[in-house]
Amino acid sequence: MSRIVAIDYGRKRVGLAVTDPLRLIATALDTVPAHLAVEYLQRYAAENDVGLFVVGEPRQMNGQPSESQRYITPFVNRLRKVLPEIPVVFHDERFTSVLAHRAILEGGVRKKERRENKGLVDRVSAVIILQSYMESVGSE
C-alpha cells in the first residue's frame, strides 16, 4: 500500500506528516520553507510510494473558507501540475494549531525549545491533520 502525506501549508513554513506503508501510523516528516515545498514533495514522492496528499483546509467557524485559502490554492494547483498521478484532497484543519500547541506543552517540550523550533508546531499540526483524515475515512 502507498503512503499518505499530510500538508499543513503556511505562508512561511509547511509542516509535513506521513503514514507508514500500511497507513496505520502517522508521523511527523519535516518542516520546509513554503517556497521549497513542491520541490521537496517531488523528491519525496520519487523516493517513496506516495498514493495521496492530504492538504489541511483552513475554515472559519461558520464553515466558510478562511482568508489563508487564497495562499493554499496556488500551492495545490502547482502540486497537482508537477505530480498529476497523485491525488490531492482537502481535510478540515480547524483547531489543529491549538491541538498541536497543547500536545507540545503536554509532551513537556521546554519553552526555550518551543521558541527555537518554530517548525515543531507545523509538523505536529500535519500529524493531527493526517490522523484526523485517517479516522474520517476509516469510519466510512
Secondary structure, 3 states (H helix, E strand, C coil): CCEEEEEEECCCEEEEEEECCCCCCEEEEEEEEHHHHHHHHHHHHHHCCEEEEEEEECECCCCCECCCHHHHHHHHHHHHHHCCCCCEEEEECCCHHHHHHHHHHHCCCCHHHHHHCCHHHHHHHHHHHHHHHHHHHHCC
